[in-house]
Amino acid sequence: MTILILLVGIAAFTILGLYFFASASPAQVARTLHLAGPAALAILGGILSVAGRISVGAPLVMMAVAWYGRQRRRIGQQRTGGQKSTVRSAWLEMELDHDSGDMDGLVLVGRFEGRRLYEMSDADLMDLAADLRDDRESAELLEAYLDRRMPGWRDDADPDVGAGHGSPHGSGPMTHEEAYKILGLEPGASAVEVRKAHRSLMQRVHPDLGGNAFLAQRVNEARDVLLRDHTD
């Protein structure tokens, strides 16, 4: 009798699975495969419990619940993990990690060309800041990084080092490509996705929350550029 119940359960599970895979999208199938193991284990445990083998079935159900929790957390991490925003200027390409709020950047030109900011010493960073004094956009990007890595750096900095007082080199209207990179979105993102990414980033870069005014302005500009496509 136990074997009969088990076979009926497996057959029903197989039929439901085939129906789902025939009608689901590829993304849904991928997510479901991660959870298929816990589901199968829970069904097996339930069948054995109903058939009177509760000493075996109950532990299987508990194992399935724990497995399911781990898989759901892993899927959640995969959805957001590694998402980054990119802001580029004449001198720097800066990246902001959405999850941790960490920043890093690549020097594009000058004597430190090709160096990543995290690899540079504090003294090198101050020399770079001096090089950027005539490029407001690049200087403010570097300041955003320095504020996170070296709080209080302004107290010891040369008075001439800081936000560049020249015009931003090579600046102009933000392109759609730049806007997508700043918000960390793929081209064609919906208005809902744009607003969601904007809210998430503003929690990291808003000046009132310990962020940077220049980065906040760029994030706002990126949102406005992309939302125009959904209001025209």
FITILO-954962 format. One line per 2 residues: number of its first residue (from 0); their letters; for each residue x, y, z of C-alpha. Coordinates in Angstrom, 3 decimals. Layout:
NUM = A = X Y Z ~ ...
This chain:
0 = MT = 0.000 0.000 0.000 ~ 2.827 2.371 0.882
2 = IL = 4.479 1.738 -2.463 ~ 1.193 2.403 -4.292
4 = IL = 0.710 5.750 -2.536 ~ 4.304 6.695 -3.302
6 = LV = 3.891 5.841 -6.993 ~ 0.661 7.843 -7.242
8 = GI = 2.360 10.832 -5.624 ~ 5.346 10.655 -7.967
10 = AA = 3.051 10.380 -10.999 ~ 0.998 13.407 -9.920
12 = FT = 4.136 15.438 -9.239 ~ 5.550 14.508 -12.649
14 = IL = 2.364 15.499 -14.492 ~ 2.189 18.854 -12.717
16 = GL = 5.875 19.449 -13.442 ~ 5.492 18.716 -17.154
18 = YF = 2.507 21.070 -17.372 ~ 4.436 23.853 -15.655
20 = FA = 7.562 23.526 -17.811 ~ 5.449 23.562 -20.969
22 = SA = 3.789 26.877 -20.088 ~ 6.378 28.737 -17.989
24 = SP = 8.914 31.300 -19.162 ~ 12.642 30.429 -19.148
26 = AQ = 13.200 32.667 -16.111 ~ 10.436 30.919 -14.177
28 = VA = 11.836 27.522 -15.121 ~ 15.314 28.512 -13.907
30 = RT = 13.978 29.689 -10.540 ~ 11.798 26.617 -10.141
32 = LH = 14.668 24.204 -10.782 ~ 16.454 25.655 -7.759
34 = LA = 13.415 24.812 -5.618 ~ 12.493 21.468 -7.201
36 = GP = 14.731 19.488 -4.852 ~ 13.159 20.793 -1.624
38 = AA = 9.671 20.341 -3.108 ~ 10.334 16.726 -4.096
40 = LA = 11.800 15.950 -0.677 ~ 8.794 17.519 1.080
42 = IL = 6.344 15.529 -1.041 ~ 8.209 12.298 -0.339
44 = GG = 8.218 13.074 3.379 ~ 4.500 13.880 3.321
46 = IL = 3.629 10.665 1.492 ~ 5.657 8.556 3.914
48 = SV = 4.036 10.306 6.881 ~ 0.520 9.681 5.532
50 = AG = 1.462 6.061 4.879 ~ 2.375 5.574 8.531
52 = RI = 6.133 6.033 8.228 ~ 6.141 9.310 10.138
54 = SV = 9.477 8.562 11.821 ~ 11.037 8.758 8.347
56 = GA = 8.682 11.239 6.682 ~ 8.733 13.986 9.324
58 = PL = 12.539 14.442 9.264 ~ 12.420 14.584 5.465
60 = VM = 9.840 17.383 5.612 ~ 11.988 19.327 8.096
62 = MA = 15.034 18.895 5.868 ~ 13.002 20.133 2.892
64 = VA = 11.939 23.289 4.757 ~ 15.536 24.092 5.708
66 = WY = 16.736 23.416 2.153 ~ 13.966 25.609 0.733
68 = GR = 15.001 28.507 2.997 ~ 18.616 28.283 1.854
70 = QR = 17.617 28.207 -1.810 ~ 15.322 31.229 -1.463
72 = RR = 18.086 33.261 0.207 ~ 20.507 32.250 -2.547
74 = IG = 18.054 33.308 -5.273 ~ 17.514 36.641 -3.537
76 = QQ = 21.258 37.262 -3.408 ~ 21.622 36.395 -7.097
78 = RT = 18.955 38.931 -8.061 ~ 20.784 41.852 -6.494
80 = GG = 24.340 40.690 -5.953 ~ 26.985 42.419 -7.995
82 = QK = 24.755 45.175 -9.380 ~ 26.805 48.322 -9.837
84 = ST = 26.385 51.865 -11.048 ~ 29.038 53.501 -13.202
86 = VR = 29.743 57.233 -13.449 ~ 32.385 58.333 -15.934
88 = SA = 34.249 61.614 -16.282 ~ 37.262 62.731 -18.304
90 = WL = 39.698 61.343 -15.713 ~ 37.799 58.666 -13.792
92 = EM = 35.394 55.775 -14.157 ~ 33.770 55.323 -10.761
94 = EL = 31.715 52.315 -9.641 ~ 29.234 52.130 -6.773
96 = DH = 28.105 48.744 -5.449 ~ 24.361 48.846 -4.800
98 = DS = 24.403 46.314 -1.975 ~ 27.385 47.414 0.100
100 = GD = 27.659 51.066 -0.919 ~ 31.385 50.559 -1.565
102 = MD = 33.045 52.697 -4.212 ~ 36.070 52.141 -6.421
104 = GL = 37.349 53.775 -9.553 ~ 39.741 53.499 -12.471
106 = VL = 42.027 56.360 -13.486 ~ 41.641 56.873 -17.231
108 = VG = 44.394 59.405 -18.018 ~ 47.365 61.154 -16.461
110 = RF = 50.341 59.879 -14.496 ~ 48.182 57.343 -12.625
112 = EG = 46.474 56.016 -15.764 ~ 45.280 52.433 -15.393
114 = RR = 45.470 52.443 -11.586 ~ 42.494 51.511 -9.461
116 = LY = 41.801 53.825 -6.555 ~ 41.779 51.083 -3.918
118 = EM = 45.341 50.143 -4.931 ~ 46.660 53.681 -4.514
120 = SD = 48.177 55.035 -1.322 ~ 46.662 57.993 0.485
122 = AD = 49.532 60.176 -0.741 ~ 48.946 59.129 -4.362
124 = LM = 45.263 59.921 -4.012 ~ 46.052 63.417 -2.791
126 = DL = 48.428 63.895 -5.738 ~ 45.626 62.752 -8.049
128 = AA = 43.261 65.229 -6.399 ~ 45.757 67.992 -7.185
130 = DL = 45.878 66.859 -10.828 ~ 42.084 67.112 -11.032
132 = RD = 41.723 70.585 -9.594 ~ 40.789 72.090 -12.982
134 = DR = 38.174 69.438 -13.837 ~ 35.191 69.943 -11.566
136 = ES = 33.375 66.749 -12.589 ~ 36.392 64.466 -12.063
138 = AE = 37.361 66.259 -8.850 ~ 33.916 65.770 -7.328
140 = LL = 33.908 62.091 -8.244 ~ 37.240 61.634 -6.494
142 = EA = 36.002 63.599 -3.486 ~ 33.054 61.214 -3.153
144 = YL = 35.540 58.340 -2.947 ~ 37.851 60.160 -0.528
146 = DR = 34.961 61.029 1.781 ~ 34.270 57.307 2.195
148 = RM = 37.853 56.080 2.386 ~ 39.529 58.946 4.263
150 = PG = 36.992 60.865 6.379 ~ 38.551 64.162 7.409
152 = WR = 40.954 64.270 4.450 ~ 39.910 67.850 3.717
154 = DD = 41.402 69.037 7.017 ~ 44.916 68.140 5.890
156 = AD = 44.514 68.854 2.181 ~ 46.181 71.685 0.304
158 = PD = 43.702 74.617 0.073 ~ 43.869 74.368 -3.724
160 = VG = 42.848 70.700 -3.642 ~ 39.129 70.133 -3.743
162 = AG = 36.263 70.527 -6.114 ~ 37.728 71.741 -9.357
164 = HG = 36.995 75.347 -10.120 ~ 37.401 75.017 -13.866
166 = SP = 34.655 73.953 -16.219 ~ 33.949 70.222 -16.368
168 = HG = 36.068 68.834 -19.177 ~ 34.066 67.111 -21.893
170 = SG = 30.723 67.440 -20.069 ~ 27.454 67.657 -21.945
172 = PM = 23.904 66.303 -21.967 ~ 23.697 62.873 -20.388
174 = TH = 23.136 60.091 -22.905 ~ 20.781 57.170 -22.411
176 = EE = 23.776 54.821 -22.233 ~ 25.281 56.864 -19.389
178 = AY = 21.950 57.015 -17.580 ~ 21.523 53.238 -17.683
180 = KI = 25.064 52.721 -16.357 ~ 24.564 55.222 -13.547
182 = LG = 21.393 53.482 -12.370 ~ 22.861 50.022 -12.987
184 = LE = 20.065 49.058 -15.382 ~ 19.871 47.250 -18.694
186 = PG = 18.686 49.207 -21.768 ~ 14.915 49.168 -22.095
188 = AS = 14.239 49.116 -18.344 ~ 10.672 49.988 -17.372
190 = AV = 9.646 53.155 -15.540 ~ 9.063 51.070 -12.404
192 = EV = 12.609 49.685 -12.581 ~ 14.037 53.167 -13.133
194 = RK = 12.249 54.582 -10.094 ~ 13.200 51.588 -7.955
196 = AH = 16.896 51.858 -8.891 ~ 16.796 55.611 -8.279
198 = RS = 15.321 55.212 -4.784 ~ 17.833 52.512 -3.899
200 = LM = 20.807 54.569 -5.058 ~ 19.664 57.758 -3.356
202 = QR = 19.813 55.905 -0.055 ~ 23.519 55.478 -0.754
204 = VH = 24.496 58.819 -2.278 ~ 22.151 61.458 -0.822
206 = PD = 24.150 64.104 1.083 ~ 21.786 63.944 4.070
208 = LG = 22.609 60.244 4.398 ~ 26.372 60.666 4.251
210 = GN = 26.603 60.638 0.453 ~ 27.807 63.162 -2.054
212 = AF = 25.913 66.029 -3.694 ~ 27.519 65.522 -7.100
214 = LA = 26.663 61.807 -7.229 ~ 23.114 62.530 -6.070
216 = QR = 22.758 65.082 -8.861 ~ 23.966 62.561 -11.441
218 = VN = 21.573 59.893 -10.171 ~ 18.666 62.349 -10.361
220 = EA = 19.694 63.352 -13.869 ~ 19.868 59.710 -14.980
222 = RD = 16.360 59.095 -13.649 ~ 14.995 62.142 -15.479
224 = VL = 16.651 61.152 -18.771 ~ 15.185 57.651 -18.715
226 = LR = 11.729 58.609 -17.469 ~ 11.283 61.005 -20.397
228 = DH = 10.982 57.919 -22.607 ~ 7.957 56.819 -20.608
230 = TD = 6.161 60.184 -20.573 ~ 6.569 61.300 -24.205
